Each structure stands twice: as C-alpha cells, then as structure tokens.
Amino acid sequence: MSMVDHYEAPPMTEPQRRDALADMAAVVRGEELDIPWRRIRVLLDHKLAMVQHPVLTQGSLTSLGLTDRGLRFMAETDASLN
C-alpha cells in the first residue's frame, strides 16, 4: 500500500459538489479540455474520474472517464435535486 492510499480527500464543500457535477457532465460530453486542473484534481482525489488511455480523439492519447463511484455520485446528486 502506498502513502497515497493512507489518506482520504477532505469532504467536498457544496460549491465543490456543484462544480464536480458540472465537470463530470463535461467529461461525459467529451469537453474536459476546458476544465481547470484544480477542479480535475478534485474529481481525481475523490475517485470520481480516472485518466483513460490510450484514447485516440482530437490528437490526444489520454482522456478523462468517470469511475463507478463517479456515476453513483451523479445519480445520487441528481436524485437529491428532484
């Protein structure tokens, strides 16, 4: 187990949760290039997204994808809004 595995990311604030939901929708649409790195880090730190490779789109070999945890987060957040 690495040092990273010993630490959990701090809980997201409400603004971070809203940003994460919007950013994850951008990932689904394939528009993650416009997401600032600091917000991508939140998705990665909370294991809501992962780096996928190889992906051959728009000249890149990498892309972001959503994890199962990320899909559950989107579904739970959507359900709580309705």
Buried (B, 14 or more C-beta within 10 A) or exposed (E): EEEEEEEEEEEBEEEBBEBBBEBBEBBBEEEBEEBEEEBBEBBBBBBBBBEEEEBEEEEEEEBBBBBEEBEEBBEEBEEEEE
